Amino acid sequence: MENNVTQWFIVTAIGGKEDSIADALKEKIHNFGYDSYVRTIRIFKDKLSKEDIFSKNDASLPKSLKNTKNTTWTTLSDGRYKKTYTRIVNKFPGYIFINMIMNPEVWYAVRNTPGILGFVGSSGKGAMPIPISLEEYNKIDNDVVAPSQETTSTGETTTNADESRKVFTTDIKVGNNVEIVGGSFAGMTGDVKALDSNKGVMTIEVEMFGRVTSIEVNYDDVKIA
């Protein structure tokens, strides 16, 4: 029996291509005439910020302290310079959230969209996927610290090159089990899979929605578990 109530479902998608996949899904839903079934396609976004302080004689201080879309320079009271670098990333890499009325035809159309790997909570064998509760969705929504992308668009924010080429350091190594102590993922633990000394972020594998996924976290927001 068809449920006429919209519920939140999560689909897994090819990592790094969530935005374009969501765009293709939105177009497909419209072309198939399923707009009344699929109300919202959402990708949660998160804001990662990094601050660096430079003295006037710092060799890594760029000659031009130009503000860009992602970089802001300010002069401190002691004459030093502060660079704030911000970038918008997918909060849940590999996941797209869909508010929809579960219907066999729509379900088939969604899961057979190129780039979509399947529904979270689906046991296969023709069984309908299980939606997340409204309480679970509201908790995710309340934790967001940057604008999320709803019904998607192609005008996504992109990052600019890091002008200072500053190298970040950490005592944490690849393979370490760590605890996230700051940011949106605080309280989660996982294993370090990669370090990026240019951006000051590390890639950590954590369990999310019953599936292992990779997230990026600032060096300063992590400690050895």
C-alpha positions as CSV (number, residue, x, y, z in Angstrom):
1,M,0.0,0.0,0.0
2,E,1.4,3.4,-1.0
3,N,2.3,5.9,1.7
4,N,1.1,9.4,0.8
5,V,3.2,11.1,3.5
6,T,6.6,12.6,2.6
7,Q,9.5,11.1,4.6
8,W,13.2,11.7,4.5
9,F,15.4,9.1,2.9
10,I,19.1,9.0,2.3
11,V,20.8,7.7,-0.9
12,T,24.5,7.0,-1.3
13,A,26.2,8.5,-4.3
14,I,29.7,8.6,-5.9
15,G,31.9,10.7,-3.6
16,G,32.9,14.1,-5.0
17,K,30.1,14.2,-7.5
18,E,27.1,14.6,-5.2
19,D,26.1,18.1,-6.6
20,S,26.0,17.0,-10.3
21,I,24.2,13.8,-9.4
22,A,21.6,15.7,-7.4
23,D,21.2,18.0,-10.4
24,A,20.7,15.1,-12.7
25,L,18.2,13.5,-10.3
26,K,16.2,16.7,-10.0
27,E,15.9,17.0,-13.8
28,K,15.0,13.3,-14.1
29,I,12.2,13.6,-11.5
30,H,10.8,16.6,-13.3
31,N,10.9,15.0,-16.7
32,F,9.2,11.9,-15.4
33,G,6.4,14.0,-13.8
34,Y,7.3,12.9,-10.2
35,D,7.5,16.4,-8.8
36,S,4.5,15.8,-6.5
37,Y,6.3,12.8,-5.0
38,V,9.8,14.2,-4.5
39,R,9.6,17.5,-2.6
40,T,13.2,18.2,-1.7
41,I,16.6,17.0,-2.8
42,R,19.2,18.2,-0.3
43,I,23.0,18.1,0.2
44,F,24.1,19.4,3.6
45,K,27.1,21.8,3.4
46,D,29.7,22.5,6.1
47,K,32.1,25.4,6.5
48,L,35.8,24.7,7.2
49,S,37.8,27.7,8.4
50,K,41.5,28.0,9.1
51,E,43.4,31.0,10.6
52,D,47.1,31.7,10.2
53,I,49.1,34.5,11.7
54,F,52.1,36.1,9.9
55,S,54.7,38.6,11.1
56,K,55.9,41.3,8.7
57,N,59.2,39.4,8.3
58,D,57.6,36.0,7.7
59,A,59.1,34.4,4.6
60,S,55.8,32.8,3.8
61,L,53.9,36.1,3.9
62,P,52.5,36.7,0.3
63,K,53.6,40.0,-1.4
64,S,49.9,40.8,-2.1
65,L,47.4,40.4,0.8
66,K,44.4,40.4,-1.5
67,N,41.0,39.3,-0.2
68,T,39.2,36.7,-2.3
69,K,36.0,34.8,-2.1
70,N,37.6,32.3,0.3
71,T,40.4,34.3,1.9
72,T,40.3,37.3,4.1
73,W,43.3,39.3,5.4
74,T,43.2,41.5,8.5
75,T,45.8,43.5,10.3
76,L,46.2,42.8,14.1
77,S,46.8,45.5,16.7
78,D,50.5,44.3,17.1
79,G,51.2,44.7,13.4
80,R,50.9,41.1,12.4
81,Y,48.6,39.8,9.7
82,K,45.8,37.2,10.1
83,K,44.7,35.2,7.1
84,T,41.3,33.5,7.4
85,Y,40.7,30.8,4.8
86,T,37.2,29.3,4.4
87,R,35.8,26.7,2.1
88,I,32.4,25.0,1.8
89,V,32.4,21.2,1.7
90,N,29.8,18.5,1.8
91,K,29.1,17.7,5.4
92,F,28.2,14.1,4.6
93,P,30.4,13.1,1.6
94,G,28.6,10.4,-0.5
95,Y,25.1,11.1,0.8
96,I,22.1,12.9,-0.7
97,F,18.9,13.5,1.4
98,I,15.5,13.2,-0.3
99,N,12.1,14.2,1.1
100,M,9.7,12.1,-0.9
101,I,6.6,9.9,-0.9
102,M,7.8,6.4,-1.3
103,N,6.3,4.9,-4.4
104,P,7.6,1.9,-6.3
105,E,8.0,3.7,-9.6
106,V,9.7,6.8,-8.1
107,W,11.9,4.5,-6.0
108,Y,13.0,2.7,-9.1
109,A,13.7,6.0,-10.9
110,V,15.8,7.4,-8.1
111,R,17.9,4.4,-7.5
112,N,18.6,4.0,-11.2
113,T,19.9,7.5,-11.7
114,P,23.5,7.4,-12.8
115,G,25.9,8.0,-9.9
116,I,23.4,6.9,-7.2
117,L,24.5,3.7,-5.5
118,G,21.4,2.9,-3.5
119,F,19.2,3.8,-0.6
120,V,20.5,3.7,3.0
121,G,18.3,1.3,5.0
122,S,17.4,-1.0,2.0
123,S,17.9,-4.7,2.6
124,G,17.5,-5.5,-1.1
125,K,15.3,-8.3,-2.5
126,G,12.6,-5.8,-3.4
127,A,12.2,-4.5,0.1
128,M,11.4,-0.7,0.4
129,P,14.1,1.3,2.1
130,I,13.5,2.6,5.7
131,P,13.3,6.4,6.1
132,I,15.1,8.2,8.8
133,S,12.9,9.7,11.6
134,L,12.0,13.3,11.7
135,E,14.0,13.6,14.9
136,E,17.1,12.2,13.2
137,Y,16.7,14.7,10.3
138,N,16.1,17.7,12.6
139,K,19.3,16.8,14.6
140,I,21.3,16.8,11.4
141,D,19.7,20.0,10.2
142,N,20.3,21.8,13.5
143,D,24.0,20.8,13.4
144,V,24.6,22.5,10.1
145,V,26.8,25.6,10.3
146,A,26.8,26.6,6.6
147,P,24.1,27.0,4.0
148,S,22.9,23.7,2.7
149,Q,22.1,23.1,-0.9
150,E,18.4,22.4,-1.5
151,T,17.0,21.3,-4.9
152,T,20.6,22.0,-6.0
153,S,22.1,24.4,-8.5
154,T,25.2,24.6,-10.7
155,G,26.4,27.8,-9.1
156,E,28.3,26.1,-6.3
157,T,31.0,27.9,-4.4
158,T,34.5,26.9,-5.3
159,T,37.8,27.5,-3.5
160,N,40.7,29.6,-4.6
161,A,44.4,28.6,-4.4
162,D,46.2,29.0,-1.1
163,E,48.4,32.0,-1.9
164,S,50.7,31.6,1.1
165,R,51.6,27.9,0.5
166,K,51.9,27.5,4.3
167,V,52.6,24.0,5.5
168,F,50.7,22.7,8.5
169,T,52.1,20.2,10.9
170,T,50.6,17.6,13.3
171,D,51.9,14.8,15.5
172,I,49.1,12.6,14.3
173,K,50.0,9.9,11.7
174,V,48.1,8.0,9.0
175,G,46.6,5.0,10.7
176,N,46.1,6.6,14.1
177,N,42.7,6.2,15.8
178,V,41.6,9.7,16.6
179,E,38.7,11.6,18.3
180,I,37.2,14.7,16.8
181,V,37.0,17.4,19.4
182,G,35.8,20.4,17.4
183,G,33.5,21.3,14.6
184,S,30.3,19.6,13.3
185,F,31.7,16.0,13.9
186,A,32.8,16.5,17.5
187,G,32.5,13.3,19.6
188,M,33.1,10.9,16.6
189,T,36.1,8.6,16.4
190,G,37.8,7.0,13.4
191,D,41.0,6.1,11.7
192,V,43.2,8.6,9.8
193,K,43.5,7.8,6.1
194,A,45.3,10.8,4.8
195,L,47.0,14.1,5.8
196,D,47.0,17.3,3.8
197,S,49.7,19.6,5.1
198,N,48.9,22.3,2.5
199,K,45.3,22.7,3.8
200,G,45.8,21.6,7.4
201,V,43.1,18.9,7.2
202,M,43.1,15.2,7.6
203,T,40.8,12.5,6.1
204,I,39.2,10.3,8.7
205,E,37.0,7.2,8.2
206,V,34.0,7.2,10.5
207,E,30.8,5.2,10.7
208,M,27.8,7.3,9.6
209,F,24.3,6.1,8.9
210,G,25.5,2.5,9.3
211,R,28.2,2.9,6.6
212,V,31.9,3.8,6.7
213,T,32.5,7.1,5.0
214,S,35.4,9.6,4.8
215,I,35.3,13.2,6.1
216,E,37.8,16.0,6.2
217,V,38.6,17.6,9.6
218,N,41.0,20.4,10.5
219,Y,44.2,19.4,12.3
220,D,43.2,21.5,15.3
221,D,39.9,19.7,15.8
222,V,41.4,16.2,16.3
223,K,43.3,14.4,19.1
224,I,44.6,10.9,19.6
225,A,41.8,8.7,20.9
